[in-house]
Amino acid sequence: MTTISNALELELKNLKEKAQQEIKSITDLEILEQLRISYLGKKGQLSRILRGMGKLNREERPHVGSLANEVKEALQINLDQQRQILQTAQIKAQLIAETLDVTMPGVNRPLGRLHPLNSTIDRVLDIFVGLGYSVATGTHLETDYYNFEALNIPPNHPARDMQDTFFLTDGHLLRTHTSPVQIHYMEAHEPPVRIVAPGRVYRRDTVDATHSAVFHQVEILTVDKGLTFTNLKGTIKEFLKQMFGKELPVKFRASYFPFTEPSAEVDIQWQGKWLEVMGCGMVDPNVLKAVGYDPEVYTGFAAGLGIERFAMVLHQIDDIRRFYNNDMRFLSQF
């Protein structure tokens, strides 16, 4: 055999030994693929050696070619084996990483829940919607007309002193009750009217255990032909029965509100005590006139309640400020 043939055989043997050692040392699949291309690719080291076969005579070419095929097949087997080893190790590592140890303590992720004020509002609305009322809402920013005058509270009326108001520099004010919703709704709708209006209201009260500058009200309004105070009493009694889960002794005391005539305060006997829970009355004819309703044809009744008051009674809470302190020890009880 010629010197060239001997040299090619030596190169092939050296290539095989070197490649096999490198293949065994690879621990990454991507690097293993790069090594395969480096040795067995079209421009790899084996192809470079085989290009030297053109210098061999005819008798030597089959022998060198056969040796080259053996080297290629051996390296391919080594590559496949190492790839299988690495893939198996990779799957095993992934399984270990994703294994869930069911004996380990769970991660506590507390579920969210409704704030007691929101749940009380929802409870009130559910009852009145079940009685055939529609929910109506309004803006927190109001004018003097809608907050006072249209509700039969003209300028200098003493009732304005009962509702110490937040006035803004542009002449608007923060609504002191949800009653303006009634006016807006009646202006846009013809009778019959049956709405329940929840919302946040604002008054310049000194914050203490029973008062807050920001609180929530829900009001109802019904306008139709032939309504009387008897209809009002029946509606309120049914609401209170559903709200407290049983029929309680109810007392209507004569009172005064500028937008209702006659007016009354509603007391219930709860846990051995009489508690004031609502105000109500027949809609004053002046309020009906302000929205274009004929008081000779239509009558109506309205009632309002404080959500904080109801929540304190239902849950036996002693301080209204607890609703607004964001104390998780308190809120987690609901």
C-alpha positions in Angstrom: 0.0 0.0 0.0 1.1 3.5 -0.7 2.2 6.0 1.8 -1.0 8.0 1.1 -3.2 5.0 1.8 -1.4 4.4 5.1 -1.8 8.1 6.0 -5.5 8.0 5.3 -6.0 4.9 7.4 -4.2 6.5 10.3 -6.2 9.6 10.1 -9.4 7.6 10.1 -8.4 5.6 13.2 -7.3 8.8 15.0 -10.5 10.5 14.0 -12.5 7.6 15.4 -10.7 7.5 18.7 -10.8 11.3 19.2 -14.5 11.5 18.3 -15.5 8.7 20.6 -13.7 10.3 23.5 -15.4 13.6 22.8 -18.8 12.1 22.4 -18.6 10.4 25.8 -17.7 13.7 27.5 -20.7 15.7 26.1 -23.5 16.5 28.5 -25.6 18.8 26.4 -27.8 17.8 23.4 -27.1 20.9 21.5 -23.4 20.5 21.8 -23.7 16.9 20.8 -25.5 17.9 17.6 -22.7 20.4 16.9 -20.2 17.6 17.4 -22.0 15.4 14.9 -21.9 18.1 12.3 -18.3 18.7 13.0 -17.3 15.1 12.4 -20.0 13.7 10.0 -21.4 16.7 8.3 -20.9 17.5 4.5 -18.1 19.7 5.4 -17.0 17.7 8.5 -13.7 16.1 9.3 -14.6 12.7 7.8 -15.6 14.3 4.5 -12.3 16.2 4.5 -10.3 12.9 4.9 -12.3 11.2 2.2 -11.4 13.9 -0.3 -7.9 12.5 -0.1 -9.1 9.2 -1.7 -8.8 10.8 -5.1 -5.0 10.4 -4.9 -5.3 6.6 -4.3 -5.0 4.0 -7.0 -8.0 1.7 -7.9 -6.9 -1.2 -5.7 -6.6 0.9 -2.6 -9.8 2.9 -2.8 -12.2 0.0 -1.7 -10.2 -0.8 1.4 -10.0 2.9 2.5 -13.6 3.5 1.6 -14.7 0.4 3.6 -12.7 1.6 6.6 -14.3 5.1 6.3 -17.8 3.6 6.4 -16.9 1.6 9.5 -15.7 4.8 11.2 -18.9 6.6 10.1 -21.2 3.9 11.4 -19.3 3.5 14.6 -19.5 7.2 15.3 -23.2 7.4 14.4 -23.9 4.6 16.9 -21.9 6.4 19.6 -23.8 9.6 18.9 -27.2 7.9 19.0 -26.3 6.2 22.3 -25.0 9.4 23.9 -28.1 11.2 22.7 -30.4 8.6 24.2 -28.4 8.8 27.5 -28.8 12.6 27.6 -32.5 12.6 26.6 -33.2 10.0 29.4 -31.3 12.1 31.9 -33.2 15.3 30.8 -36.6 13.6 31.2 -35.6 12.2 34.6 -34.5 15.7 35.8 -37.7 17.2 34.5 -39.8 14.6 36.4 -37.9 15.2 39.6 -38.4 19.0 39.2 -42.1 18.7 38.5 -42.8 16.0 41.1 -45.4 17.1 43.7 -44.8 15.9 47.2 -48.3 15.3 48.5 -47.0 15.0 52.0 -45.8 18.6 52.0 -48.1 21.2 53.7 -50.1 23.2 51.1 -49.6 26.8 50.3 -52.3 28.9 51.9 -54.0 31.3 49.4 -56.9 32.8 51.2 -60.0 33.4 48.9 -61.3 36.8 48.4 -64.7 37.6 49.9 -67.3 40.4 49.9 -66.9 43.3 52.2 -69.7 43.2 54.9 -71.1 46.5 53.5 -71.2 45.2 49.9 -72.8 42.0 51.1 -75.4 43.9 53.0 -76.1 46.1 49.9 -76.5 43.0 47.8 -78.8 41.5 50.3 -81.1 44.6 50.3 -81.1 44.8 46.5 -81.9 41.1 46.1 -85.0 41.5 48.3 -86.3 44.6 46.4 -85.5 43.2 43.0 -87.5 40.1 44.1 -90.4 42.5 44.9 -90.3 43.9 41.4 -88.1 46.9 41.8 -85.4 48.0 39.3 -81.9 49.2 40.4 -81.1 52.9 39.6 -77.9 54.7 40.3 -76.7 58.3 40.1 -73.6 60.5 40.3 -71.9 61.4 43.5 -71.5 65.0 42.4 -74.8 66.9 42.4 -76.3 70.4 42.1 -78.1 72.3 44.8 -81.3 71.9 42.8 -81.3 68.1 42.7 -79.9 67.6 46.2 -82.3 70.1 47.9 -84.8 72.2 45.9 -86.4 69.5 43.8 -86.8 67.5 47.0 -88.9 70.3 48.6 -85.9 71.8 50.5 -85.7 75.4 49.3 -82.9 77.8 50.3 -82.8 78.7 54.0 -84.9 75.7 54.8 -84.0 74.4 58.3 -83.7 70.8 57.0 -80.5 71.9 55.3 -78.9 72.2 58.7 -79.7 68.5 59.3 -77.4 67.6 56.4 -74.1 69.4 56.8 -72.9 69.5 53.2 -69.6 69.4 51.4 -69.8 72.3 48.9 -67.3 72.6 46.0 -65.9 75.8 44.6 -67.7 75.5 41.3 -71.1 75.5 42.9 -71.6 71.7 43.0 -71.7 69.6 46.1 -71.2 66.0 47.2 -74.7 64.4 47.5 -75.9 64.1 51.1 -78.4 61.4 50.3 -79.4 59.1 47.4 -82.7 60.9 47.0 -81.4 62.9 43.9 -81.5 59.6 42.1 -85.3 59.7 42.4 -85.5 63.1 40.8 -83.3 62.2 37.9 -85.2 59.0 37.3 -88.6 60.5 37.4 -87.6 63.3 35.0 -86.6 60.6 32.5 -89.5 58.1 33.1 -93.2 58.3 33.1 -95.2 56.5 35.9 -95.5 53.8 37.1 -92.1 54.0 38.8 -90.6 51.3 41.1 -86.9 51.7 41.8 -84.3 50.9 44.5 -81.3 53.3 44.6 -78.1 52.3 46.4 -75.1 54.5 46.7 -72.4 56.3 48.7 -73.2 59.7 50.3 -71.3 62.4 52.1 -71.9 64.6 55.1 -69.6 66.7 57.3 -70.2 64.6 60.4 -67.7 64.2 63.1 -66.4 60.6 62.8 -67.1 58.5 65.9 -68.4 55.0 66.8 -71.8 55.7 65.1 -71.1 58.4 62.5 -68.9 58.7 59.4 -68.4 61.4 56.9 -68.8 58.8 54.1 -71.5 56.2 54.4 -74.0 54.2 52.2 -77.7 54.5 51.7 -80.4 52.6 49.9 -83.7 54.3 48.9 -86.8 53.0 47.3 -89.4 54.9 45.4 -92.8 53.8 44.1 -95.1 56.0 42.1 -98.4 54.9 40.7 -102.1 55.5 40.8 -103.9 54.8 44.1 -101.0 54.2 46.4 -101.5 54.7 50.1 -99.6 54.5 53.3 -100.9 51.0 53.7 -98.9 50.0 50.6 -95.8 51.6 52.1 -96.2 49.7 55.4 -96.8 46.4 53.7 -93.7 46.8 51.5 -91.5 47.8 54.5 -92.8 44.9 56.7 -92.1 42.4 53.9 -88.6 43.8 53.3 -87.7 43.6 57.0 -89.1 40.1 57.3 -86.9 38.9 54.5 -83.9 41.0 55.7 -83.9 39.6 59.2 -85.1 36.1 58.3 -88.3 36.3 60.5 -91.2 38.5 61.2 -90.3 41.0 63.9 -92.4 43.5 65.8 -92.4 46.7 63.7 -93.4 50.2 64.9 -94.0 53.3 62.7 -93.4 56.6 64.5 -94.5 59.9 63.1 -91.6 62.0 62.0 -90.7 64.7 59.5 -88.9 64.7 56.1 -89.3 67.6 53.7 -89.8 65.3 50.7 -92.5 63.1 52.2 -95.8 63.9 53.9 -96.8 62.1 56.1 -93.5 60.8 57.2 -92.4 58.1 59.7 -89.5 56.5 61.4 -89.4 52.7 61.4 -88.4 50.8 64.5 -88.0 47.0 64.9 -87.7 44.9 68.1 -84.4 43.2 67.8 -82.8 41.1 70.5 -85.1 42.6 73.1 -84.5 46.3 72.1 -86.3 48.7 69.9 -84.0 49.9 67.1 -84.6 52.7 64.6 -83.7 51.3 61.1 -85.5 53.3 58.4 -87.2 56.5 57.4 -90.2 56.6 55.1 -93.3 58.4 53.9 -95.6 59.3 51.1 -94.0 61.4 48.4 -94.8 65.1 48.9 -97.0 66.5 46.1 -94.4 69.3 45.6 -91.8 66.7 44.7 -94.2 65.1 42.1 -94.8 68.6 40.6 -91.1 69.3 40.3 -90.7 66.3 37.9 -93.9 67.0 36.0 -96.1 64.4 37.6 -99.7 65.3 38.4 -100.2 64.8 42.2 -104.0 64.7 41.6 -103.5 61.5 39.5 -100.4 59.9 41.0 -99.2 59.2 44.5 -96.0 57.6 45.7 -94.1 56.4 48.7 -90.4 56.4 49.5 -88.1 54.9 52.2 -84.5 55.0 53.0 -82.0 53.1 55.1 -78.4 53.3 56.1 -76.4 50.3 55.1 -73.8 50.7 57.9 -76.7 50.7 60.4 -78.1 47.5 59.1 -74.7 45.8 58.9 -74.0 46.8 62.5 -77.3 45.4 63.7 -77.0 42.1 61.6 -73.4 41.4 62.7 -73.5 43.0 66.2 -70.7 45.4 65.4 -70.1 48.2 67.9 -68.2 50.7 65.9 -68.8 52.0 62.4 -65.1 52.7 61.9 -64.4 49.0 61.8 -65.8 49.0 58.3 -63.2 51.4 57.0 -60.0 50.4 58.8 -59.1 47.5 56.5 -58.2 45.4 59.5 -57.9 41.8 58.1 -58.7 40.4 61.5 -62.1 42.0 61.3 -62.8 41.5 57.6 -61.8 37.8 57.6 -64.8 37.1 59.9 -67.3 37.7 57.0 
